[in-house]
């Protein structure tokens, strides 16, 4: 069977795309472990950094929101009250049950072009054919570890996303590398369970997000600094609410913003759990790492140019992700090499998220250089899902399958999401 659409990935972006595609009447398959990043790659005790009202997955009618899930399950979903990652993962599973056809939890290990579209191969060798593909693989293919730490055994060095349980580090000595939310929250959780932990950050100082202003406030305060899915302020509002306009900015401007906007920072509610509880060393960069009996020796460059050595039992690199086409290992080499890229190595995508390979659509972090910082957050899934499915429908109409009735243009009306009630 040749499907209209194959959705690869079942996180917030993949599930949202699938919900819009199902509403549009497309024949499709969805592959991936639902909400895998939140279920498998975040320790218990973590919270979402985004506001609950900015963390909705997207269905065309706006029925399956986070606040609805929380109300049904006796949970709180209010402005300035962070949501536990376990609750968010549960919300994603609830969304999938109600808004998405059956999700096949097998992993797609290879995707290649084929006559009439694409062929995907599952982990157990089954082939699936589709005319279009939406690749929504999240962040895990793009893990970034500093060069100095690469090559050491996983018993000595891991990435922060490798841990769903930090209990193995109780009573040990751990060094966390990084100055953003993942580093600081990981360090706080380690300290609270009795781990000897320190944070090494390249930045001159830690940055903490401000407490968000009240949801209800005088109109003039809202005009001066509006709420948005990425935080208060007009810049954040533009990034959050107008990704389509962001894409029209000059490429150099988009690249600069993608690289610098909303940089490493800790959530306001985390600050008291770090300051006074965790040893933090800003302006420190690891220049070399060597395995030694009992752990790792780190050579660290300090703010004054001096280099010192220290030993630790384990290093956790909370150093983020770098979205590059050459890290999409599931793509057949000829397909991967043929994708047009931006200077930072991410794909160049059109206004409906279609790559230079006709019929191959991309979603999530890997599109941030094209559509802006919102693509790094769950909030970007709403714009992406509706826009991408419109692009899929346009592609299907332009190349109708033999013997198949072309999709009517009017069938796409349900793709426009209803306003979110907060």
Phi, psi and omega per residue, in radians:
X1 nan 2.451 3.066
X2 -1.819 1.956 3.127
X3 -1.415 2.729 3.022
X4 -1.176 -0.731 -3.000
X5 -2.518 2.384 2.976
X6 -1.992 2.127 3.085
X7 -1.762 2.069 -3.138
X8 -1.823 1.872 -3.099
X9 2.077 2.392 -3.074
X10 -2.273 0.652 2.972
X11 -1.536 -2.868 -3.112
X12 -0.965 -0.693 -3.132
X13 -1.266 -0.837 -3.134
X14 -1.074 -0.767 -3.141
X15 -1.166 -0.663 3.116
X16 -1.164 -0.748 3.089
X17 -1.057 -0.773 -3.133
X18 -1.097 -0.670 3.128
X19 -1.108 -0.740 3.122
X20 -1.210 -0.685 3.134
X21 -1.151 -0.712 3.116
X22 -1.100 -0.740 3.121
X23 -1.108 -0.542 3.140
X24 -1.414 -0.062 3.084
X25 1.445 0.327 3.131
X26 -1.366 2.490 2.982
X27 -1.409 2.265 -3.010
X28 -2.709 2.911 2.967
X29 -2.267 2.548 3.096
X30 -2.142 2.206 -3.127
X31 -2.110 2.461 3.061
X32 2.366 2.726 3.083
X33 -1.367 2.036 -3.073
X34 -0.998 2.277 3.072
X35 0.989 0.671 -3.039
X36 -1.052 -0.718 -3.097
X37 -1.057 -0.708 -3.107
X38 -1.369 -0.544 -3.111
X39 -1.463 -0.573 -2.960
X40 -2.014 -0.250 -2.963
X41 -2.252 0.272 3.068
X42 -2.344 2.278 -3.117
X43 -1.182 2.620 3.009
X44 -1.026 2.467 -3.130
X45 1.794 -0.175 3.091
X46 -1.420 2.784 3.124
X47 -2.218 2.737 3.000
X48 -1.194 2.456 3.060
X49 -1.415 -0.557 -3.122
X50 -1.292 2.705 3.077
X51 -1.147 2.586 3.129
X52 -0.962 -0.712 -3.108
X53 -1.225 -0.234 3.109
X54 -1.798 0.256 -3.035
X55 -2.127 0.462 3.121
X56 -1.389 2.416 2.823
X57 -1.310 2.896 -2.959
X58 -2.059 2.188 2.900
X59 -2.163 2.683 -3.010
X60 -0.993 -0.614 -3.108
X61 -1.527 -0.109 -3.118
X62 1.141 0.510 -3.076
X63 -1.455 -0.597 -2.915
X64 -1.812 1.134 -3.097
X65 -1.544 2.866 3.131
X66 -1.116 -0.692 -3.125
X67 -1.147 -0.563 3.090
X68 -1.165 -0.776 3.103
X69 -1.052 -0.794 -3.108
X70 -1.115 -0.710 3.129
X71 -1.092 -0.665 3.139
X72 -1.230 -0.398 -3.027
X73 -2.014 0.273 3.064
X74 1.193 0.498 -3.137
X75 -1.860 2.848 3.140
X76 -1.734 2.278 3.050
X77 -2.306 1.437 -3.104
X78 -2.223 2.700 3.076
X79 -0.943 2.344 3.103
X80 1.212 0.343 3.021
X81 -2.147 1.786 -3.057
X82 -1.100 2.568 -3.107
X83 -1.708 2.285 3.071
X84 -1.101 2.530 -3.117
X85 -1.103 -0.542 3.101
X86 -1.106 -0.684 3.111
X87 -1.178 -0.673 3.141
X88 -1.165 -0.688 3.082
X89 -1.082 -0.745 3.088
X90 -1.073 -0.681 3.078
X91 -1.057 -0.757 3.135
X92 -1.076 -0.693 3.104
X93 -1.162 -0.697 3.081
X94 -1.097 -0.759 3.100
X95 -1.046 -0.813 -3.129
X96 -1.049 -0.709 -3.124
X97 -1.080 -0.669 -3.027
X98 -1.625 -0.540 -2.936
X99 -1.970 -0.191 -3.000
X100 -2.207 2.402 3.000
X101 -1.028 3.007 -3.078
X102 -0.846 2.282 3.094
X103 -1.688 2.213 3.078
X104 -1.515 2.033 -3.009
X105 -1.382 0.027 3.076
X106 -1.217 2.701 3.126
X107 -1.602 2.399 2.975
X108 -1.443 2.143 -3.070
X109 -1.813 -0.255 3.122
X110 -2.683 2.410 3.087
X111 -2.315 2.263 -3.118
X112 -2.457 2.808 3.024
X113 -1.280 2.710 3.139
X114 -2.685 2.868 3.108
X115 -0.944 2.184 3.131
X116 1.466 -0.008 3.138
X117 2.737 -1.986 -2.997
X118 -2.449 2.741 2.993
X119 -2.210 2.276 3.100
X120 -1.998 2.548 -3.138
X121 -2.047 2.217 3.123
X122 -1.423 2.968 -3.098
X123 -1.064 -0.416 3.125
X124 -1.811 0.247 2.953
X125 1.669 0.019 3.119
X126 -1.313 2.463 3.068
X127 -1.716 2.402 3.100
X128 -2.219 2.268 -3.090
X129 -1.901 2.418 3.135
X130 -2.597 2.626 3.121
X131 -1.344 -0.570 3.085
X132 -2.358 2.782 -3.141
X133 -2.353 2.385 2.963
X134 -1.939 1.975 -3.108
X135 -1.643 1.899 -3.107
X136 -2.228 1.177 -2.949
X137 -1.564 0.094 3.066
X138 1.268 -2.503 -3.027
X139 -1.924 -0.320 -2.965
X140 -1.065 -0.568 3.087
X141 -1.182 -0.190 -2.943
X142 -1.970 0.359 -3.138
X143 -0.926 2.326 -3.139
X144 -2.033 2.138 3.080
X145 -2.117 2.315 -3.135
X146 -0.957 2.545 -3.094
X147 -0.932 -0.687 -3.078
X148 -1.104 -0.392 -3.082
X149 -1.741 -0.156 -3.082
X150 -1.236 2.535 3.082
X151 1.666 -0.260 3.091
X152 -1.403 2.657 -3.059
X153 -1.128 2.529 3.118
X154 -1.023 -0.317 3.058
X155 -1.247 -0.248 -3.115
X156 -1.926 -0.648 -3.087
X157 -2.335 2.256 3.053
X158 -2.364 2.892 2.999
X159 -1.616 2.654 -3.107
X160 -1.019 -0.507 -3.129
X161 -1.360 -0.031 3.120
X162 -1.466 -0.028 -2.979
X163 -2.089 2.126 2.939
X164 -1.803 -0.158 -3.133
X165 -2.566 2.077 3.140
X166 -1.612 0.085 -3.071
X167 -1.045 -0.458 -3.130
X168 -1.115 -0.262 -3.083
X169 -1.753 0.149 3.102
X170 -1.060 2.299 3.101
X171 1.338 0.055 -3.130
X172 -1.791 3.087 3.096
X173 -1.903 2.088 -3.054
X174 -2.241 2.426 3.048
X175 -1.983 2.202 3.122
X176 -1.801 2.279 3.134
X177 -1.805 2.185 3.100
X178 2.343 2.841 -3.117
X179 -2.253 0.232 -3.129
X180 -1.736 -2.952 -3.074
X181 -1.034 -0.769 -3.110
X182 -1.075 -0.744 3.136
X183 -1.137 -0.830 -3.028
X184 -1.254 -0.670 3.130
X185 -1.271 -0.644 3.049
X186 -1.057 -0.787 3.134
X187 -1.094 -0.719 3.136
X188 -1.095 -0.779 3.129
X189 -1.114 -0.682 3.103
X190 -1.120 -0.796 -3.132
X191 -1.090 -0.682 -3.088
X192 -1.233 -0.295 3.095
X193 -1.772 0.078 3.058
X194 1.710 0.232 3.078
X195 -1.435 2.441 2.993
X196 -1.386 1.982 -2.980
X197 -2.364 2.537 3.041
X198 -2.384 2.761 3.113
X199 -2.079 2.251 3.016
X200 -1.923 2.152 -3.104
X201 -2.232 2.431 3.131
X202 -1.249 -0.540 -3.085
X203 -1.124 2.701 -3.136
X204 -1.160 -0.473 3.134
X205 -2.714 2.755 3.031
X206 -1.284 2.585 3.067
X207 -1.977 2.314 3.109
X208 -2.078 2.329 3.069
X209 -1.176 2.578 3.101
X210 -1.315 2.715 2.990
X211 -1.055 2.247 -3.096
X212 -1.129 2.533 3.088
X213 -1.140 2.754 3.140
X214 -1.001 2.620 3.111
X215 -1.139 -0.771 3.083
X216 -1.660 2.081 -3.110
X217 -2.717 2.928 -3.127
X218 -1.000 2.556 -3.052
X219 -1.027 -0.621 -3.091
X220 -1.194 -0.507 3.051
X221 -1.237 -0.660 3.103
X222 -1.149 -0.666 3.114
X223 -1.166 -0.706 -3.109
X224 -1.237 -0.623 -3.105
X225 -2.571 1.441 -3.051
X226 -1.190 2.650 2.972
X227 -1.186 2.631 3.004
X228 -2.670 2.964 -3.139
X229 -1.145 -0.239 3.128
X230 -1.974 0.189 -3.142
X231 2.042 2.956 -3.085
X232 -1.293 2.747 3.088
X233 1.974 2.661 -3.067
X234 -1.204 -0.636 3.090
X235 -1.070 -0.842 3.128
X236 -1.100 -0.644 3.100
X237 -1.068 -0.755 -3.136
X238 -1.114 -0.824 3.129
X239 -1.064 -0.688 -3.012
X240 -1.353 -0.782 -2.942
X241 -1.799 -0.159 -3.090
X242 -2.329 0.967 3.117
X243 -1.061 -0.563 3.127
X244 -1.122 -0.674 3.078
X245 -1.263 -0.626 3.100
X246 -0.978 -0.712 -3.104
X247 -1.096 -0.373 -3.128
X248 -1.450 -0.137 3.095
X249 -1.162 2.732 3.064
X250 -0.974 2.551 -3.081
X251 -0.984 -0.706 -3.133
X252 -1.121 -0.648 3.110
X253 -1.182 -0.765 3.111
X254 -1.059 -0.730 -3.126
X255 -1.106 -0.731 -3.135
X256 -1.129 -0.782 -3.127
X257 -1.157 -0.752 -3.137
X258 -1.048 -0.584 -3.084
X259 -1.463 -0.380 -2.974
X260 -2.118 -0.492 -3.050
X261 -1.196 2.503 3.096
X262 0.909 0.923 -3.112
X263 -1.255 -3.016 -3.069
X264 -0.975 2.240 3.135
X265 -2.810 2.662 3.094
X266 -1.704 2.590 3.107
X267 -1.175 2.604 -3.107
X268 -1.025 -0.610 -3.075
X269 -1.353 -0.124 -3.115
X270 -1.653 -0.330 -2.951
X271 -0.976 -0.810 -3.093
X272 -1.156 -0.380 -3.138
X273 -1.470 -0.220 -3.131
X274 -1.820 -0.911 -3.081
X275 -1.150 2.189 -3.115
X276 1.510 -0.187 -3.126
X277 -2.001 -0.411 -3.083
X278 -2.220 2.334 3.046
X279 -1.277 2.090 -3.110
X280 -2.083 2.254 3.133
X281 -2.114 1.655 3.058
X282 -1.243 2.939 3.118
X283 0.973 0.664 3.089
X284 -2.224 2.218 -3.119
X285 -2.200 2.318 3.108
X286 -1.353 2.132 -3.128
X287 -1.795 -0.354 3.118
X288 -2.774 2.650 3.121
X289 -2.468 2.351 -3.091
X290 -2.346 2.370 3.053
X291 -1.226 2.312 3.097
X292 -2.341 2.843 3.092
X293 -0.947 2.149 3.112
X294 1.589 -0.036 3.135
X295 2.784 -2.344 -3.025
X296 -2.315 2.411 2.971
X297 -1.769 2.204 -3.138
X298 -1.885 2.324 2.935
X299 -1.678 2.155 -2.990
X300 -2.126 2.226 3.086
X301 -1.560 2.128 -3.104
X302 -1.580 3.058 -3.079
X303 -1.145 -0.427 -3.139
X304 -1.601 0.114 3.133
X305 1.568 -0.067 -3.139
X306 -1.413 2.667 3.099
X307 -2.040 2.259 3.080
X308 -2.258 2.803 3.119
X309 -1.938 2.550 3.085
X310 -2.527 2.701 3.118
X311 -2.056 2.548 -3.130
X312 -2.596 2.744 -3.113
X313 -1.382 -0.517 -3.115
X314 -2.688 2.590 3.088
X315 -2.063 2.271 3.011
X316 -1.941 2.042 3.124
X317 -1.567 1.796 3.066
X318 -1.695 1.084 -2.936
X319 -1.938 0.359 2.940
X320 1.363 -2.725 -2.996
X321 -2.435 2.591 3.104
X322 -2.226 1.892 -3.020
X323 -1.456 1.846 3.136
X324 -2.278 2.547 3.119
X325 -1.053 -0.622 -3.064
X326 -1.227 -0.078 3.073
X327 -1.713 0.010 3.086
X328 -1.469 1.314 -3.027
X329 -1.146 -0.328 -3.139
X330 -1.328 -0.310 3.109
X331 -1.315 2.386 3.033
X332 -0.990 2.481 -3.045
X333 -0.896 -0.747 -3.106
X334 -1.170 -0.564 3.089
X335 -1.256 -0.778 -3.133
X336 -1.102 -0.787 -3.121
X337 -1.178 -0.446 -3.083
X338 -1.446 -0.138 -3.113
X339 -1.299 2.308 3.031
X340 -1.209 2.402 -3.077
X341 -2.188 2.780 3.001
X342 -1.519 2.951 -3.107
X343 -0.989 -0.458 -3.141
X344 -1.486 0.066 3.110
X345 1.583 -0.106 3.086
X346 -1.431 2.830 -3.059
X347 -1.290 2.600 3.009
X348 -1.549 1.999 -3.077
X349 -2.018 2.632 3.122
X350 -1.382 -3.061 -3.017
X351 -1.182 -0.265 3.077
X352 -1.956 0.397 3.067
X353 1.273 0.288 3.092
X354 -1.474 2.321 3.118
X355 -1.338 -3.100 3.098
X356 -1.216 -0.263 3.020
X357 -1.533 1.926 -3.095
X358 -0.931 2.271 3.114
X359 1.613 -0.192 3.110
X360 -1.751 1.965 -3.109
X361 -1.879 2.552 -3.083
X362 -2.155 2.625 -3.084
X363 -2.550 2.675 3.037
X364 1.620 -2.656 -3.048
X365 -0.881 -0.661 -3.031
X366 -1.187 -0.173 3.108
X367 -1.818 0.132 -3.055
X368 -1.114 -0.565 3.131
X369 -1.256 -0.312 3.092
X370 -1.658 -0.729 -3.020
X371 -1.985 -0.016 2.982
X372 1.772 3.093 -3.034
X373 -1.035 -0.398 -3.137
X374 -1.040 -0.458 -3.107
X375 -1.254 -0.142 3.070
X376 -1.539 -0.050 -3.032
X377 -2.256 2.802 3.104
X378 -0.998 -0.594 -3.081
X379 -0.964 -0.546 -3.116
X380 -1.237 -0.193 -3.080
X381 -1.168 -0.521 -3.105
X382 -1.161 -0.899 3.103
X383 -1.087 -0.755 -3.089
X384 -1.078 -0.837 -3.037
X385 -1.077 -0.857 -3.097
X386 -1.182 -0.725 -3.110
X387 -1.214 -0.761 -3.108
X388 -1.134 -0.754 -3.130
X389 -1.148 -0.619 3.020
X390 -1.030 -0.731 3.111
X391 -1.149 -0.678 3.087
X392 -1.076 -0.806 3.141
X393 -1.075 -0.684 3.115
X394 -1.131 -0.731 3.119
X395 -1.120 -0.735 3.140
X396 -1.134 -0.670 3.120
X397 -1.191 -0.539 -3.103
X398 -1.362 -0.372 3.129
X399 -2.346 1.204 -3.087
X400 -1.105 2.483 3.123
X401 -1.230 2.603 3.136
X402 -1.067 2.234 3.095
X403 1.395 0.070 -3.106
X404 -1.908 2.400 3.122
X405 -1.247 2.225 3.129
X406 -1.038 2.613 -3.141
X407 -1.202 2.350 3.080
X408 -1.286 2.470 -3.112
X409 -1.069 -0.561 -3.075
X410 -1.203 -0.318 -3.069
X411 -1.208 -0.205 -3.097
X412 -1.521 0.073 -3.060
X413 -1.061 -0.586 -3.090
X414 -1.242 -0.082 -3.061
X415 -1.327 -0.294 -3.140
X416 -1.407 2.020 -3.052
X417 -1.207 2.553 3.066
X418 -1.250 2.669 3.096
X419 -1.010 2.490 3.134
X420 -1.402 2.271 3.065
X421 -1.558 2.168 -3.067
X422 -1.884 nan nan
